[in-house]
């Protein structure tokens, strides 16, 4: 067995290495202890002196008040620099406004020194760090700011210096705001980390910048552009503080996820800061670009999302001062993009466009889209657009489109139309120029519009409106502010319509609340049901009366002339066919001229005016002619003319009439009874009066059952309706019962004053059932008056309980009439006899007789006109 024995005095190599390493770390440890000891000693020795110098120097240079809770010197917190920390510091702004605000508030403000300079009592600040702070920068309308709180340095020769020779400025967790009333700008945001590095004390130096911040608010000239945008800056500039020139060597700018490259520079001149900057970005995300649009187009930002890429190249050049801003020009292009309208989840894809923007003097500014093209599954659109001169805007555009409306319209933020289907082919050119800073109605009246739109089987409804269009087809030709309608047909509220004509001032009417619209239209329809139109209108307004009537008013801004040719028209109880005529509408007054129609088994010629100019009420005036109209249907259709004395159930026959009518109606087309006026010259043929109350009452009084159902061949009269009364002059009814004369008044309250006169012989014959004349026709016995004695009867009072009696007034009138007739007969006989005597030959030969005759002739001549004769 062998043993390896190490000789005394020799050590293993690894032990020697251990001892060396141990001595090294011991030396390091001792050095650190010595360093910290020296540092603590220096801090203890110089702390009060440094604090005092700092306070004295700051107070000497401040233009405002600085408040500090505590000042602490630290050699290790910002190592390798010694730092003087101001805790809970705030500085009042250097501005006279009231109330005065703080320029900044900070939890910590660090002024950093070179540690070794402390031994030389050289208190020169190399770095400044602001942490956990709020910074408020402000410039008023006169250009005075609030941040010039540091006085210019004075000569301090012979004094130990407390000076600034900065190489670094750092901001950590700082909330900052900048309001510039002079330039009408506002910026607010949060700085996460900002580092500016350079030899700031040199006249010329290289400045590097690196920052991360969020811009919460960016307002320029009242327009808000930003909302929580993350921005990163990393770059290098050449700074010349003597000549105030700053040139960008390279600078990267990232807004959200959009990378841009910047170049150029700025310099200060007598006119202000001159800017010459370039900004370019390639393969940028369109969605992020949309998110940067101003807040006044927030709906676009929120409602449209996109995929695809955009290229932007921008240039800003010009002076930045009170009177001027740099001119911004930019070119952009989009290729193969897809836009999605979020509320309806509708897309437009394969979008290609290019254009340019210039923002400078308003008169020279413009937005131009040189070419736009996009498509959907069944739609395609292309065109161009120019908006120039923002002080007096001018817009020009041309576009062509073949659209599936059910697919295309939901892509647009249009909420007034719903349930839209069909196709539209459009080729349109538009040019409009504003007379002032904004477009007004007069501008659109002078707009240059040229184009054509063809509609094919279009269906649509207006939201919150009862009206809907179905199967609309035709061509609209646009000629400036007017539209020509060619072969347009469709179904409106269930009514099939065919239209040709023109619409004048259409664009101004659609875009304003004051401009009128004039229509000149030829209308044809096989069938129109106005009840559907009114019923849908009432459903929308939810306004109905207890009687089920519907409110109706004429459009205030619509003027119209149209000719109608309608196969059939229905309105409540009224039905007509073969309607032809001319109509006009102006100032809510509708007029009908020479309207000819077949209705109620006859023919009607109508002229009239419906005046709705007062808004709620209607004033109706009409005149016309009825030929061969069924009088029972006439009373039924017109609701018995709003009276119940003579209804459609009481009368039948065929009538010819010439009438005048006027009345006032309310908004529900209910008639105002006291306003009714009518004058009707009427002839009724082959007529019947069945259970006509006045004749029924007379029949009961005279014991004549035949008067309850009277048939007559012809009846003529002129009826006047006014003051809530029906006034009938005396008329003769030659009937199956007897020859009856009837006249009088009948009020709408059923108070009557009728006067009858009947043939006494017929009356007695009927009462005692004496055989009558056997001469008959299909209407019963026709009784010849034969100048026989008549009886005069008056019926007056309430119709429900009338009073009967002899008509003294009628008898008196009859006697006076008979006396006048007899007097005329006697006078004629006397004249005849006297004429015979006068011509007698004996009278001519006898002088005495001749003289006597001449005297009689003289008396007769003096009595002519009085009906009096004197005889000797």
PyMOL commands that set and color helices and strands:
alter all, ss='L'
color gray80, all
select helices_A, chain A and resi 13-61+115-118+286-291+295-303+405-411+441-445+506-511+530-541+631-637+639-642+673-675+693-702+705-708+760-767+799-801+808-838+841-845+847-863
alter helices_A, ss='H'
color red, helices_A
select strands_A, chain A and resi 66-74+81-92+102-114+123-139+162-180+185-197+204-220+223-226+229-240+245-255+258-269+272-285+304-320+327-341+346-359+366-375+380-388+394-404+417-433+448-462+468-479+482-492+495-504+517-529+558-571+574-586+589-599+602-611+618-630+651-665+677-690+709-722+725-734+739-747+751-759+776-777+780-781+790-798+803-806
alter strands_A, ss='S'
color yellow, strands_A
deselect
rebuild
show_as cartoon
